[in-house]
Amino acid sequence: MTASNGPKPVRADVARVAGVAESTVSRALNDSPLISPEVKEKVRLAAFSLGYVPSRQAAMFARNRSGTIGLVVPRYAAFPPFSRAYFPAVLDGVVVAAEQRGCFVTIILNRADTTGEELAQLVTGKSVDGLLFAVTPAEYSRYSVLEQLGLPFVLISNYHESMNSVDANPEPGMRKAVEHACSLGHRTIGYVTGDLRYKNGQDRLQAFNRLVEEFGVRARVCEGDFSRTSGYRCAGELLAGTRKEDEPPSLVMAASDRAALGVLAWCKDHEIDVPGQVSLIGFDDLHPAQDAYPPLSTVCNPIRETGAYATDLLLDIVEGVRTTPTVLWLDTDFVHRQSTAPVRGTT
């Protein structure tokens, strides 16, 4: 029979009925391996008979956990981090996955002067149980402090040997994009790179180079940094032609939708019709791509999914389910919208 009136039962009441210590109640109800199955069953029956429901805070305390993970995002000087569509998409995946695992998420702004020791202190001081890193350069020395201390952390859209990470493989989606371009008759393709200090900028450029060689098309490359500004600049270099012998590309691919929108802006400013004169393909498939005019054909980057998988991976590490470094790769895809069309003069 469960209690319906009177004071709300507390842990001490369960301990008295079960004939165990209060600390044993917490451990038993949290399925601690230190408690025998017989004692666990006795405590559960006592809790049920009293109508006792343990608080989340007490449960986390019993597990020596805070019940919170930290999502580390860059602190930019020029703009707020969540003003770019990438970060809200990652956060969506992280928050939903954390909620399903009974965990909270706190945002940690990573300044240029933040040290590895400061990040480590967040975990060792039990402010958070582990860290997710949303965007970090390929060379990032702060990881070494966390790794040496054996603290749980997962990289998103980045990877390093012996570290846990979740990333998207750019080649499947980019392959479909190049196949689509070739099917439309495009034989010279321009490419605006991402920031080559980052693994995803490097990986997308390497995939592009492999694919244009495989499909036998000419390539012109301009180094960008994922930004709309770099897309605008590179559009001028690629489409205006810096040398008379250069053949301007009939299609431009960009390493991000933001860079592709910069290309689109340059074309509009110079009265070049997209896709009538130049076709355009982005990368990410976030809302700016869908809302552009014309809507962008783009490589679909599973950003929300990477956030969700990274959260599950981190919590598995925190809970001791995974004990060896894990690298998860998700596939990209491609969506055809109105920014690509056959080369002029072809049907």
C-alpha positions in Angstrom: 0.0 0.0 0.0 1.4 3.4 -0.9 1.2 6.4 1.4 -1.5 9.0 0.4 -1.6 11.4 3.4 0.8 12.8 5.9 4.4 14.1 5.4 6.1 13.3 2.1 8.4 10.3 2.7 12.1 10.9 2.6 15.2 8.7 2.1 15.5 8.1 5.9 12.0 6.6 5.9 13.0 4.1 3.1 16.2 3.3 5.0 14.2 2.5 8.2 11.6 0.3 6.5 14.3 -1.5 4.4 16.7 -1.8 7.4 19.6 -0.3 5.5 21.7 2.9 5.7 20.5 6.0 3.9 23.5 5.9 1.5 22.5 2.4 0.6 19.0 3.6 -0.4 20.5 6.1 -3.0 22.9 3.5 -4.4 20.3 0.8 -4.6 17.8 3.0 -6.4 20.5 4.1 -8.8 21.3 0.5 -9.6 24.9 0.7 -8.2 27.0 -2.5 -8.8 28.2 -2.2 -5.2 24.7 -3.2 -3.9 23.5 -6.8 -4.1 20.4 -7.7 -6.1 18.6 -8.8 -2.9 19.2 -5.5 -1.2 18.2 -3.5 -4.3 14.9 -5.4 -4.4 14.3 -4.8 -0.6 14.9 -1.0 -1.0 12.7 -0.8 -4.1 9.8 -2.5 -2.3 10.2 -0.2 0.7 10.3 2.9 -1.6 7.2 1.7 -3.4 5.3 1.0 -0.2 6.0 4.5 1.0 5.4 6.2 -2.3 9.0 7.6 -2.2 10.3 9.2 -5.4 14.0 10.2 -5.2 14.9 13.6 -6.3 17.0 14.0 -9.4 19.6 16.0 -7.5 20.0 13.2 -4.9 20.3 10.6 -7.7 23.1 12.6 -9.4 24.8 13.1 -6.1 24.8 9.4 -5.4 26.4 8.8 -8.8 29.0 11.6 -8.1 27.6 13.5 -11.2 26.3 16.9 -11.8 23.7 15.8 -14.4 24.9 18.5 -16.8 27.1 18.5 -19.8 28.9 21.5 -21.3 28.6 22.5 -25.0 31.7 24.6 -25.7 31.2 27.1 -28.5 33.6 29.8 -29.8 33.3 33.3 -28.4 33.6 35.5 -31.5 34.5 39.2 -31.2 32.6 40.2 -34.3 29.3 38.5 -33.8 27.3 36.4 -31.4 27.9 32.7 -31.8 24.3 31.7 -32.2 23.7 34.3 -34.9 25.0 31.7 -37.4 22.6 28.9 -38.3 25.2 26.1 -37.6 25.3 26.6 -33.8 21.5 26.5 -33.2 21.3 23.3 -35.3 24.0 21.6 -33.2 22.3 22.8 -30.0 19.0 21.3 -31.2 20.6 17.9 -31.5 22.5 18.2 -28.2 19.5 19.4 -26.1 17.1 16.8 -27.4 19.5 13.9 -26.9 20.5 15.2 -23.4 16.8 15.5 -22.4 16.2 11.9 -23.5 19.0 10.9 -21.2 17.8 12.9 -18.3 20.6 15.5 -18.5 20.9 19.2 -18.7 23.1 21.3 -21.1 25.0 24.4 -20.3 26.7 26.7 -22.8 30.4 27.5 -22.3 31.8 30.3 -24.4 35.3 29.5 -25.4 37.4 32.7 -25.6 40.7 32.9 -27.3 42.5 33.1 -23.9 40.6 30.2 -22.3 43.1 27.6 -21.2 42.9 23.9 -21.1 43.2 24.0 -17.4 40.1 26.2 -17.1 38.1 23.8 -19.2 39.4 20.9 -17.2 38.3 22.6 -13.9 34.7 22.7 -15.1 34.8 18.8 -15.1 37.0 18.2 -12.1 35.0 20.7 -10.1 31.8 18.9 -11.0 30.2 21.9 -12.8 29.7 19.6 -15.7 30.2 15.8 -16.2 31.9 16.2 -19.6 32.4 18.6 -22.6 31.3 18.7 -26.2 33.4 20.9 -28.5 31.3 22.3 -31.3 33.9 24.1 -33.5 37.6 24.0 -33.0 40.6 24.4 -35.3 42.5 21.3 -36.4 45.4 22.3 -34.2 44.1 22.9 -30.7 46.5 22.3 -27.8 43.8 22.5 -25.1 42.7 19.0 -25.8 46.0 17.6 -24.4 45.2 18.8 -20.9 41.8 17.1 -20.9 43.2 13.9 -22.4 46.1 13.7 -19.9 43.6 14.0 -17.0 41.4 11.3 -18.5 38.4 13.7 -18.6 35.4 12.9 -20.8 35.0 15.1 -23.9 33.8 14.6 -27.5 34.7 16.6 -30.6 31.9 17.6 -33.1 33.0 18.3 -36.7 36.6 17.6 -35.8 38.7 14.5 -35.0 42.0 13.5 -33.6 43.7 10.2 -33.1 42.8 8.6 -29.8 40.0 11.1 -29.1 36.3 10.6 -29.2 34.5 12.5 -32.0 31.5 12.7 -34.3 31.9 14.1 -37.8 30.2 14.1 -41.2 31.9 12.5 -44.2 31.7 15.1 -47.0 32.3 12.8 -49.9 28.9 11.0 -50.3 27.0 14.3 -50.6 29.7 16.0 -52.7 29.8 13.0 -55.0 26.1 13.4 -55.7 26.6 17.1 -56.2 29.4 16.6 -58.8 27.4 13.8 -60.5 24.4 16.3 -60.7 26.7 19.0 -62.1 28.0 16.7 -64.8 24.5 15.5 -65.7 23.7 19.1 -66.4 26.7 19.4 -68.8 29.0 21.4 -66.5 32.7 20.7 -67.3 34.4 23.6 -65.4 33.5 23.9 -61.8 34.7 26.6 -59.4 35.1 25.9 -55.7 35.2 28.2 -52.7 37.0 26.5 -49.9 36.2 26.6 -46.2 38.7 27.8 -43.6 41.6 25.5 -44.1 42.6 25.8 -40.4 39.7 23.4 -39.7 39.4 19.7 -40.5 36.1 20.1 -42.2 37.6 22.8 -44.5 40.5 20.5 -45.3 38.3 17.4 -45.8 35.8 19.1 -48.1 38.6 20.5 -50.3 40.3 17.1 -50.5 36.9 15.5 -51.4 36.4 18.1 -54.2 39.8 17.5 -55.6 39.3 13.7 -55.7 35.9 14.0 -57.3 36.8 16.5 -60.1 39.7 14.2 -61.0 37.5 11.1 -61.0 34.8 12.8 -63.1 37.3 14.4 -65.5 36.1 18.0 -65.1 38.2 21.2 -64.9 38.4 22.9 -61.5 39.2 26.4 -60.3 39.7 26.9 -56.6 39.6 30.0 -54.5 40.5 29.9 -50.8 37.7 31.1 -48.5 36.8 30.7 -44.8 33.2 29.6 -44.8 32.0 33.2 -44.6 29.6 35.1 -46.9 32.3 37.7 -47.4 34.8 35.2 -48.7 32.2 33.8 -51.0 31.6 37.2 -52.5 35.3 37.8 -52.9 35.9 34.4 -54.5 33.0 34.8 -56.9 34.8 37.8 -58.4 38.0 35.9 -58.7 36.4 32.8 -60.2 33.7 34.4 -62.4 35.4 37.6 -63.6 38.5 35.7 -64.5 41.9 36.9 -63.4 43.6 35.7 -66.6 42.3 35.8 -70.1 43.1 32.1 -70.7 41.0 31.0 -67.8 37.6 29.6 -68.6 35.1 30.9 -66.0 33.3 28.0 -64.4 29.7 27.4 -65.4 29.0 26.1 -61.9 30.4 27.2 -58.5 30.4 24.9 -55.4 31.1 26.4 -52.0 32.2 24.7 -48.7 29.3 26.3 -46.8 25.9 27.8 -47.6 27.0 31.1 -46.2 29.8 31.3 -48.8 27.4 30.2 -51.5 25.1 33.1 -50.5 28.1 35.4 -50.9 28.6 34.1 -54.5 24.9 34.6 -55.1 25.1 38.2 -53.9 28.1 38.9 -56.2 26.2 37.5 -59.1 23.2 39.7 -58.4 25.4 42.8 -58.0 27.0 42.0 -61.4 23.7 41.1 -63.2 24.7 37.4 -63.6 21.7 35.2 -63.5 21.6 32.2 -61.2 21.1 29.5 -62.5 20.6 30.9 -66.1 24.3 31.8 -66.5 26.0 30.3 -63.5 24.8 27.4 -61.4 25.5 27.3 -57.6 25.8 24.6 -55.0 26.3 25.2 -51.3 27.1 22.9 -48.3 25.1 22.4 -45.0 21.4 22.7 -46.0 20.4 25.1 -43.2 17.6 27.6 -43.4 19.5 30.3 -45.3 19.9 27.8 -48.2 16.2 27.0 -48.2 15.2 30.6 -48.0 17.5 32.0 -50.6 16.3 33.2 -54.0 16.7 31.0 -55.9 16.7 28.3 -53.2 20.2 26.6 -53.1 21.0 23.2 -54.3 23.3 22.0 -51.5 25.1 19.2 -49.8 23.1 18.1 -46.7 25.2 18.1 -43.6 23.6 16.2 -40.7 24.4 18.9 -38.2 21.6 18.1 -35.7 22.4 14.4 -35.9 26.1 15.0 -35.1 25.1 17.0 -32.0 22.8 14.2 -30.9 25.2 11.4 -31.6 28.0 13.3 -29.8 25.8 13.8 -26.8 25.0 10.1 -26.5 28.6 9.2 -27.0 29.7 11.7 -24.2 27.1 10.3 -21.8 28.1 6.7 -22.6 31.7 7.7 -21.7 30.5 9.4 -18.5 28.5 6.4 -17.5 31.3 4.0 -18.3 29.5 2.3 -21.2 32.4 3.2 -23.6 35.9 3.0 -22.4 37.9 3.1 -25.7 38.2 6.1 -28.1 35.3 6.1 -30.6 35.1 8.0 -33.9 31.6 8.1 -35.5 31.2 9.2 -39.1 27.8 10.2 -40.5 27.0 10.5 -44.2 26.2 13.7 -46.1 23.6 13.8 -48.9 22.6 16.2 -51.6 19.4 18.1 -52.4 18.6 19.6 -55.8 16.8 23.0 -55.7 16.5 25.9 -58.1 20.1 27.2 -58.1 21.4 24.6 -60.6 20.4 24.2 -64.3 21.9 22.8 -67.5 24.7 24.7 -69.1 23.5 27.4 -71.5 23.0 26.0 -75.0 22.3 22.5 -73.7 19.0 20.8 -73.1 
